Amino acid sequence: SSSSSSSSPPSSRSSSSETVQAGQSLTWDPLLASSIDGENRSFWSAWDRRRTLNFSLIGAFLGPYLHYFFFALETIFPTPTAALLANMTSAQASRALAVNTAKKLAVDQLVNAPVFTAVFFWMIGVLE
């Protein structure tokens, strides 16, 4: 079996680059909102720097949490490997992938989404 035929879970260790990436991804929201706020102002005069900082901090804090949550989810419900799927009919493989995805989605929405949303809004309140 070659390494390309199996899927491996994401690294269990979060790196500083993942934290920075998460902070950067939430930075785009206030930047884009500033550029389309409907007022006839330049981007730089419309830019809410405090909001950008707040969202960057939230992203930097929640990024590692999400990394570990999705690592745990992949550990609990590993994606079927290509080698395993190759031994199935197309219908069986599709069903196996769909069931795996549905399980992950259900746990994400029932466990992660309420926690993430509560922490997100709590952090917005604290930072403002």
MDAnalysis code that builds the backbone (N, CA, C; Angstrom):
import MDAnalysis as mda
import numpy as np

u = mda.Universe.empty(384, n_residues=128, atom_resindex=np.repeat(np.arange(128), 3), trajectory=True)
u.add_TopologyAttr("name", ["N", "CA", "C"] * 128)
u.add_TopologyAttr("resid", np.arange(1, 129))
u.add_TopologyAttr("resname", ["SER", "SER", "SER", "SER", "SER", "SER", "SER", "SER", "PRO", "PRO", "SER", "SER", "ARG", "SER", "SER", "SER", "SER", "GLU", "THR", "VAL", "GLN", "ALA", "GLY", "GLN", "SER", "LEU", "THR", "TRP", "ASP", "PRO", "LEU", "LEU", "ALA", "SER", "SER", "ILE", "ASP", "GLY", "GLU", "ASN", "ARG", "SER", "PHE", "TRP", "SER", "ALA", "TRP", "ASP", "ARG", "ARG", "ARG", "THR", "LEU", "ASN", "PHE", "SER", "LEU", "ILE", "GLY", "ALA", "PHE", "LEU", "GLY", "PRO", "TYR", "LEU", "HIS", "TYR", "PHE", "PHE", "PHE", "ALA", "LEU", "GLU", "THR", "ILE", "PHE", "PRO", "THR", "PRO", "THR", "ALA", "ALA", "LEU", "LEU", "ALA", "ASN", "MET", "THR", "SER", "ALA", "GLN", "ALA", "SER", "ARG", "ALA", "LEU", "ALA", "VAL", "ASN", "THR", "ALA", "LYS", "LYS", "LEU", "ALA", "VAL", "ASP", "GLN", "LEU", "VAL", "ASN", "ALA", "PRO", "VAL", "PHE", "THR", "ALA", "VAL", "PHE", "PHE", "TRP", "MET", "ILE", "GLY", "VAL", "LEU", "GLU"])
u.atoms.positions = np.array([
    [0.850, -1.179, 0.000],
    [0.000, 0.000, 0.000],
    [0.890, 1.235, 0.000],
    [0.630, 2.131, -0.906],
    [1.436, 3.348, -1.009],
    [0.872, 4.416, -0.098],
    [1.684, 5.431, 0.190],
    [1.242, 6.486, 1.098],
    [0.126, 7.319, 0.491],
    [0.004, 7.346, -0.830],
    [-1.056, 8.134, -1.450],
    [-2.403, 7.442, -1.370],
    [-2.420, 6.154, -1.025],
    [-3.688, 5.447, -0.976],
    [-4.329, 5.488, 0.397],
    [-3.683, 6.071, 1.372],
    [-4.282, 6.153, 2.694],
    [-4.369, 7.607, 3.125],
    [-5.382, 7.876, 3.905],
    [-5.510, 9.240, 4.417],
    [-4.988, 9.243, 5.835],
    [-4.332, 10.309, 6.201],
    [-3.828, 10.415, 7.558],
    [-4.489, 11.609, 8.212],
    [-4.732, 11.507, 9.525],
    [-5.361, 12.628, 10.213],
    [-4.421, 13.819, 10.249],
    [-4.961, 14.995, 10.460],
    [-4.105, 16.169, 10.568],
    [-3.187, 16.035, 11.772],
    [-2.147, 16.804, 11.782],
    [-1.201, 16.784, 12.887],
    [-1.920, 17.093, 14.192],
    [-1.532, 16.410, 15.249],
    [-2.162, 16.651, 16.549],
    [-1.626, 17.901, 17.211],
    [-0.560, 18.468, 16.672],
    [0.028, 19.659, 17.270],
    [-0.329, 20.890, 16.448],
    [-0.825, 21.899, 17.120],
    [-1.108, 23.165, 16.460],
    [0.177, 23.972, 16.422],
    [0.421, 24.605, 15.305],
    [1.622, 25.416, 15.205],
    [1.255, 26.882, 15.262],
    [2.269, 27.700, 15.455],
    [2.020, 29.141, 15.500],
    [1.510, 29.635, 14.150],
    [1.910, 28.978, 13.064],
    [1.424, 29.411, 11.752],
    [-0.077, 29.177, 11.610],
    [-0.607, 28.107, 12.221],
    [-2.051, 27.872, 12.174],
    [-2.793, 28.944, 12.960],
    [-2.233, 29.371, 14.073],
    [-2.844, 30.441, 14.858],
    [-2.857, 31.732, 14.063],
    [-1.747, 32.025, 13.403],
    [-1.667, 33.236, 12.580],
    [-2.660, 33.156, 11.424],
    [-2.766, 31.992, 10.786],
    [-3.713, 31.835, 9.676],
    [-5.152, 32.050, 10.139],
    [-5.499, 31.516, 11.302],
    [-6.855, 31.699, 11.811],
    [-7.117, 33.172, 12.117],
    [-6.137, 33.836, 12.698],
    [-6.278, 35.269, 12.966],
    [-6.431, 36.062, 11.682],
    [-5.660, 35.697, 10.669],
    [-5.752, 36.391, 9.381],
    [-7.101, 36.163, 8.721],
    [-7.647, 34.937, 8.839],
    [-8.912, 34.667, 8.171],
    [-10.046, 35.508, 8.760],
    [-10.042, 35.721, 10.069],
    [-11.071, 36.568, 10.673],
    [-10.773, 38.049, 10.511],
    [-9.572, 38.382, 10.086],
    [-9.224, 39.779, 9.825],
    [-9.927, 40.284, 8.567],
    [-10.185, 39.396, 7.627],
    [-10.800, 39.822, 6.357],
    [-12.205, 40.366, 6.547],
    [-12.961, 39.848, 7.522],
    [-14.340, 40.320, 7.717],
    [-14.414, 41.822, 7.944],
    [-13.722, 42.362, 8.940],
    [-13.826, 43.815, 9.136],
    [-13.198, 44.613, 7.998],
    [-12.162, 44.069, 7.376],
    [-11.558, 44.782, 6.254],
    [-12.533, 44.894, 5.087],
    [-13.196, 43.787, 4.771],
    [-14.174, 43.815, 3.678],
    [-15.388, 44.667, 4.042],
    [-15.833, 44.568, 5.292],
    [-16.971, 45.380, 5.731],
    [-16.652, 46.870, 5.627],
    [-15.421, 47.241, 5.953],
    [-15.018, 48.643, 5.853],
    [-15.046, 49.133, 4.422],
    [-14.725, 48.246, 3.489],
    [-14.647, 48.669, 2.091],
    [-16.013, 48.726, 1.416],
    [-17.047, 48.114, 2.010],
    [-18.371, 48.123, 1.380],
    [-19.447, 48.644, 2.325],
    [-19.090, 49.559, 3.196],
    [-20.041, 50.042, 4.196],
    [-21.105, 50.974, 3.635],
    [-21.037, 51.294, 2.350],
    [-22.068, 52.107, 1.723],
    [-21.830, 53.593, 1.794],
    [-20.839, 53.997, 2.543],
    [-20.532, 55.417, 2.615],
    [-19.434, 55.740, 1.609],
    [-19.429, 56.941, 1.144],
    [-18.461, 57.360, 0.138],
    [-17.181, 57.836, 0.831],
    [-16.433, 56.858, 1.373],
    [-15.179, 57.160, 2.048],
    [-14.095, 56.273, 1.464],
    [-12.868, 56.722, 1.604],
    [-11.766, 55.875, 1.147],
    [-11.663, 54.671, 2.076],
    [-11.048, 53.635, 1.570],
    [-10.869, 52.430, 2.378],
    [-10.169, 52.751, 3.692],
    [-9.103, 53.522, 3.643],
    [-8.305, 53.790, 4.838],
    [-9.067, 54.623, 5.862],
    [-9.923, 55.536, 5.423],
    [-10.685, 56.311, 6.406],
    [-11.862, 55.505, 6.957],
    [-12.338, 54.514, 6.200],
    [-13.462, 53.689, 6.657],
    [-13.003, 52.507, 7.517],
    [-11.738, 52.181, 7.466],
    [-11.219, 50.996, 8.143],
    [-11.321, 51.137, 9.654],
    [-12.037, 50.215, 10.272],
    [-12.182, 50.178, 11.724],
    [-11.068, 49.301, 12.289],
    [-10.003, 49.926, 12.705],
    [-8.819, 49.194, 13.149],
    [-9.084, 48.379, 14.417],
    [-9.893, 48.920, 15.296],
    [-10.213, 48.202, 16.544],
    [-10.965, 46.901, 16.234],
    [-11.937, 46.985, 15.333],
    [-12.694, 45.792, 14.955],
    [-11.778, 44.761, 14.296],
    [-10.868, 45.229, 13.465],
    [-9.918, 44.327, 12.818],
    [-9.058, 43.625, 13.864],
    [-8.560, 44.363, 14.831],
    [-7.747, 43.779, 15.900],
    [-8.567, 42.758, 16.695],
    [-9.805, 43.116, 17.049],
    [-10.654, 42.209, 17.816],
    [-10.876, 40.890, 17.085],
    [-11.224, 40.970, 15.807],
    [-11.481, 39.746, 15.045],
    [-10.199, 38.940, 14.851],
    [-9.071, 39.608, 14.722],
    [-7.794, 38.895, 14.600],
    [-7.490, 38.129, 15.885],
    [-7.741, 38.758, 17.022],
    [-7.508, 38.095, 18.309],
    [-8.450, 36.909, 18.500],
    [-9.704, 37.086, 18.115],
    [-10.675, 35.992, 18.212],
    [-10.226, 34.822, 17.335],
    [-9.814, 35.123, 16.111],
    [-9.343, 34.072, 15.215],
    [-8.111, 33.366, 15.745],
    [-7.195, 34.130, 16.316],
    [-5.972, 33.540, 16.865],
    [-6.287, 32.649, 18.071],
    [-7.320, 32.998, 18.833],
    [-7.711, 32.201, 19.998],
    [-8.491, 30.959, 19.581],
    [-9.456, 31.119, 18.677],
    [-10.311, 29.997, 18.290],
    [-9.672, 29.072, 17.261],
    [-8.664, 29.542, 16.540],
    [-8.007, 28.705, 15.533],
    [-7.451, 27.409, 16.104],
    [-6.646, 27.472, 17.167],
    [-6.136, 26.228, 17.748],
    [-7.252, 25.326, 18.292],
    [-8.289, 25.930, 18.880],
    [-9.434, 25.129, 19.350],
    [-10.044, 24.348, 18.187],
    [-10.280, 25.026, 17.073],
    [-10.867, 24.351, 15.918],
    [-9.933, 23.277, 15.371],
    [-8.639, 23.571, 15.360],
    [-7.661, 22.589, 14.889],
    [-7.782, 21.298, 15.700],
    [-7.772, 21.418, 17.025],
    [-7.847, 20.232, 17.876],
    [-9.211, 19.556, 17.790],
    [-10.277, 20.344, 17.671],
    [-11.604, 19.749, 17.554],
    [-11.693, 18.896, 16.292],
    [-11.263, 19.443, 15.163],
    [-11.371, 18.695, 13.915],
    [-10.372, 17.545, 13.857],
    [-9.244, 17.663, 14.538],
    [-8.327, 16.529, 14.668],
    [-9.014, 15.402, 15.434],
    [-9.674, 15.747, 16.547],
    [-10.387, 14.741, 17.335],
    [-11.513, 14.118, 16.525],
    [-12.219, 14.935, 15.766],
    [-13.311, 14.431, 14.932],
    [-12.789, 13.433, 13.897],
    [-11.656, 13.742, 13.284],
    [-11.065, 12.832, 12.293],
    [-10.541, 11.564, 12.960],
    [-10.097, 11.668, 14.215],
    [-9.628, 10.498, 14.951],
    [-10.797, 9.592, 15.314],
    [-11.902, 10.183, 15.734],
    [-13.085, 9.409, 16.128],
    [-13.774, 8.802, 14.906],
    [-13.883, 9.578, 13.833],
    [-14.535, 9.133, 12.596],
    [-13.549, 9.249, 11.435],
    [-12.566, 8.341, 11.359],
    [-11.560, 8.469, 10.300],
    [-12.191, 8.302, 8.915],
    [-11.718, 9.117, 7.986],
    [-12.183, 9.014, 6.607],
    [-11.709, 7.687, 6.051],
    [-12.597, 6.924, 5.405],
    [-12.172, 5.646, 4.824],
    [-11.004, 5.857, 3.852],
    [-10.032, 4.988, 3.939],
    [-8.858, 5.098, 3.089],
    [-9.189, 4.687, 1.657],
    [-8.341, 5.116, 0.738],
    [-8.518, 4.753, -0.665],
    [-8.432, 3.243, -0.831],
    [-7.552, 2.585, -0.068],
    [-7.418, 1.125, -0.158],
    [-8.708, 0.438, 0.278],
    [-9.333, 0.936, 1.328],
    [-10.593, 0.362, 1.798],
    [-11.701, 0.609, 0.776],
    [-11.755, 1.808, 0.250],
    [-12.798, 2.145, -0.725],
    [-12.632, 1.360, -2.021],
    [-11.393, 1.020, -2.378],
    [-11.134, 0.280, -3.613],
    [-11.742, -1.116, -3.574],
    [-11.931, -1.642, -2.364],
    [-12.514, -2.981, -2.222],
    [-14.036, -2.956, -2.168],
    [-14.637, -1.810, -2.393],
    [-16.092, -1.661, -2.345],
    [-16.631, -1.344, -3.735],
    [-17.912, -1.590, -3.884],
    [-18.552, -1.131, -5.110],
    [-18.661, 0.384, -5.029],
    [-18.945, 0.989, -6.144],
    [-19.076, 2.447, -6.170],
    [-20.169, 2.913, -5.218],
    [-21.281, 2.198, -5.188],
    [-22.395, 2.565, -4.307],
    [-22.004, 2.413, -2.841],
    [-21.291, 1.329, -2.508],
    [-20.854, 1.120, -1.131],
    [-19.859, 2.203, -0.694],
    [-18.945, 2.542, -1.597],
    [-17.952, 3.571, -1.272],
    [-18.629, 4.919, -1.073],
    [-19.564, 5.253, -1.942],
    [-20.291, 6.518, -1.810],
    [-21.051, 6.563, -0.494],
    [-21.695, 5.444, -0.158],
    [-22.450, 5.388, 1.094],
    [-21.514, 5.518, 2.297],
    [-20.367, 4.828, 2.269],
    [-19.410, 4.900, 3.382],
    [-18.923, 6.329, 3.583],
    [-18.620, 7.013, 2.493],
    [-18.163, 8.398, 2.600],
    [-19.282, 9.322, 3.085],
    [-20.499, 9.092, 2.585],
    [-21.633, 9.928, 2.992],
    [-21.960, 9.736, 4.476],
    [-21.942, 8.508, 4.945],
    [-22.232, 8.234, 6.358],
    [-21.150, 8.852, 7.240],
    [-19.891, 8.707, 6.843],
    [-18.784, 9.295, 7.596],
    [-18.935, 10.809, 7.675],
    [-19.242, 11.434, 6.546],
    [-19.420, 12.887, 6.515],
    [-20.610, 13.314, 7.368],
    [-21.701, 12.562, 7.305],
    [-22.896, 12.895, 8.092],
    [-22.609, 12.818, 9.596],
    [-21.845, 11.822, 9.998],
    [-21.482, 11.699, 11.421],
    [-20.666, 12.907, 11.873],
    [-19.663, 13.268, 11.070],
    [-18.825, 14.418, 11.413],
    [-19.647, 15.705, 11.457],
    [-20.519, 15.863, 10.493],
    [-21.361, 17.057, 10.436],
    [-22.286, 17.135, 11.649],
    [-22.890, 16.016, 12.024],
    [-23.796, 15.996, 13.175],
    [-23.063, 16.375, 14.460],
    [-21.886, 15.779, 14.681],
    [-21.124, 16.098, 15.896],
    [-20.676, 17.558, 15.869],
    [-20.240, 18.020, 14.707],
    [-19.819, 19.420, 14.596],
    [-20.967, 20.362, 14.945],
    [-22.135, 20.121, 14.386],
    [-23.260, 21.028, 14.603],
    [-23.868, 20.909, 15.998],
    [-23.854, 19.711, 16.574],
    [-24.464, 19.518, 17.894],
    [-23.510, 19.812, 19.049],
    [-22.201, 19.643, 18.832],
    [-21.228, 19.836, 19.904],
    [-20.417, 21.114, 19.685],
    [-19.791, 21.214, 18.530],
    [-18.869, 22.319, 18.282],
    [-19.578, 23.654, 18.055],
    [-20.598, 23.676, 17.235],
    [-21.233, 24.949, 16.864],
    [-21.741, 25.735, 18.080],
    [-22.434, 25.106, 19.027],
    [-22.878, 25.889, 20.194],
    [-21.704, 26.436, 21.025],
    [-20.664, 25.635, 21.206],
    [-19.501, 26.081, 21.976],
    [-18.795, 27.215, 21.242],
    [-18.536, 27.008, 19.961],
    [-17.848, 28.021, 19.167],
    [-18.622, 29.337, 19.168],
    [-19.928, 29.261, 18.946],
    [-20.753, 30.464, 18.888],
    [-20.761, 31.200, 20.229],
    [-20.902, 30.452, 21.315],
    [-20.908, 31.073, 22.642],
    [-19.573, 31.753, 22.934],
    [-18.478, 31.074, 22.658],
    [-17.156, 31.651, 22.915],
    [-16.918, 32.857, 22.003],
    [-17.332, 32.757, 20.749],
    [-17.156, 33.854, 19.792],
    [-17.859, 35.118, 20.290],
    [-19.132, 34.989, 20.669],
    [-19.869, 36.169, 21.129],
    [-19.380, 36.653, 22.490],
    [-18.957, 35.740, 23.360],
    [-18.384, 36.149, 24.636],
    [-17.127, 36.981, 24.397],
    [-16.283, 36.513, 23.480],
    [-15.030, 37.242, 23.212],
    [-15.313, 38.617, 22.593],
    [-16.311, 38.701, 21.710],
    [-16.665, 40.003, 21.152],
    [-17.079, 40.957, 22.269],
    [-17.890, 40.455, 23.205],
    [-18.321, 41.277, 24.334],
    [-17.157, 41.728, 25.205],
    [-16.239, 40.829, 25.486],
    [-15.087, 41.165, 26.315],
    [-14.196, 42.183, 25.612],
    [-13.973, 42.000, 24.323],
    [-13.062, 42.888, 23.593],
    [-13.646, 44.250, 23.308],
    [-14.968, 44.351, 23.300],
    [-15.576, 45.655, 23.049],
    [-15.850, 46.321, 24.357],
])
